[in-house]
Amino acid sequence: ERIGNQVDKIIEELKINPGSRQCLISIWDKNIEMDRLGGKQRIPCSIYYQVMIRNGKLNMIYNIRSNDLSTHWCFDIWLAITLQQYIASCLDVPVGNFYQFIGSLHCYKKDVKDIF
């Protein structure tokens, strides 16, 4: 529900302006999240996806504030790369580089046995 029509608008922008640096799909909403601090309600872990066409390929930067390696990382990375592939296919360009920045990558003790 946070993404809404952002993807469609970004695809249209990149069709018109392939060199754009402004194509950011924002998940974090300061008007909502600031009132949820301290565990009052869930706050999204994903912050944004930025896409750029460089050297004829669609690159993506995915910024996430917090990521549980054992239970969520594989789903988050799959979703982000699938989103990159979808946008690239709509633009008829190949997939380029994918960069993920994670503020806090963690694994809870209860889950360690499932990873190693």
WOHUUR-V441513 format. One line per field, one symbol per residue. burial: b if it has 24 or more other ideal C-beta (glycine too) atoms within 12 Angstrom, else e. A space follows every 10 residues. Layout:
burial=???
This chain:
burial=eeeeebbeeb bebbeeebee eebbbbbbee eeeeeeeeee eeebbbbbbb bbbeeeebbb bbbbeebbee ebbeebbebb bebbeebbee bebebeebeb eeeeeeeeee eeeeee
